[in-house]
Amino acid sequence: LKEKDYPGAIASLKKAISLLPHPSDWETDDGLFMYQLAAAYYESGDLDGAREELEKMVAFLPGRYQSGDLYALGYYRLGLIYEKQGVRAKAKENFERFLDLWKAADPGQPEIADARRRLAGLL
């Protein structure tokens, strides 16, 4: 992913996810891998693939314990995708969810100001 080999990153991340322990195990990195796979899809221009992975990630309950920050950022990324796809209501919903989850967390993150700006433009 860092080398911008998106097809290679997608293939590697899919394989990594398939090799992870069952999702009911207490410690799981599924959320981390799902987020990175979504990033690879997003960077390759496959917004639908990125959206599908992020939707799976935010619905994946065990991933919230290990990757809570990525879980919250997943909503921000979904907001970006829906905004690009012209689905304003879903973009608004996801930016609001992100801001709600992040309200008591690190206030200096650039995604917060960006989500607020984008949300204001959707209202």
N, C-alpha and C positions, 0 to 999 in steps of 0.2 A: 504494500500500500504506500509506504514511504517513497518507494522508487517509481511510483505512478504506473506500475504494472497491474492495472485493475483486473484484467481477466485472470492473471496469476494469483492476485490477492483473493479474488472471489473463490477460485478453485481451492486454494490453501485453507481459507477460513471455513468453507463448507466442509472440507475434510476434517478440520480440527473440531468443528461442532459435532460431526458424526462420531468422533472418538471420545467425546466427553462422557463421564459417568451419567447414569440415569438422573433426570432432573429432580428426583425426590431426595437425592443426597443433600446433606446440609450445606456443604461447601461446594459451590459450582461456579464456574467461570462462564457459563452460557451467556449471561448478559454482556460480558465484555466482548466475547466473540461475535455475538449478534450485532452489537453496536458497530464493531469494526467492519463486519460484513456489509451492514447498511451503509457505512461510510464509503466502502469500495464501490458499491452500486451507485451511490450518489455522485461520487467523483467521476465515475465512468459515464455519467449522463443517464443512467437507468433509474429514473425517479420512481417508477412502479416497483422495481426490485427493492430499492431502499425503503420505500413506504411499507412494503410487505414485511421486511425484516424488522423494522422499527415497531410495527403493530404487534408482531410476535413478541418482541422484546418487552414492550410495556405491559403485555398481558402475562408475562412469565413471572409468576410470583417468587420463586426462589432467587431469581436474579436481583431482586430488590435489596436483599440483605448484603450481598457482596458488592454490588455495583449500583448503589442508590443514586449516586451522582449521574451515572450514565442513564439510569431509568428516567430521572427528571429531564436530562438533556435530550432524551429520546422524544419527549413531547415538543421541545424546541425545534428539533430537526423535522419532526412531522409537520409542525407549523410552517417551516420553510418550504417543505415539499408541497403541501396543499396550497400555499400561497403561489408558488410557481405554476401549479397546475390549474390555478384559477378557482379553486374550491374555497371561497372566502369563509364560509361558515365553519368548515373543518379547520382551517388555518387559525381562525379566531379561537375556537375551542381548545386547540392544542397549545397556543401561546398562553392562554389563560391558565390552563392546567400546569404548564411549566412554571409560570410566575407564582402560582399558588404553592406548588411544591418547594420552590426555591426561596420563598419569602423569609425564612429564618436562617438561611444558609449564607455562604460567602457573598457579601453584597458587591464586591468589586469585579465580578465576572462580566466580561463584555456581552455575553449572551443576554443578560438581564436588560441592559439598556436597549439592545437591538430588539428583543422581544417586545418591550414596551413601545418602542417606536413603530414597529410593524403592526402591533395590535391597534395603536391609535390610528394608523392609516386604514385599518379594516373597519373601524367603527363608523 
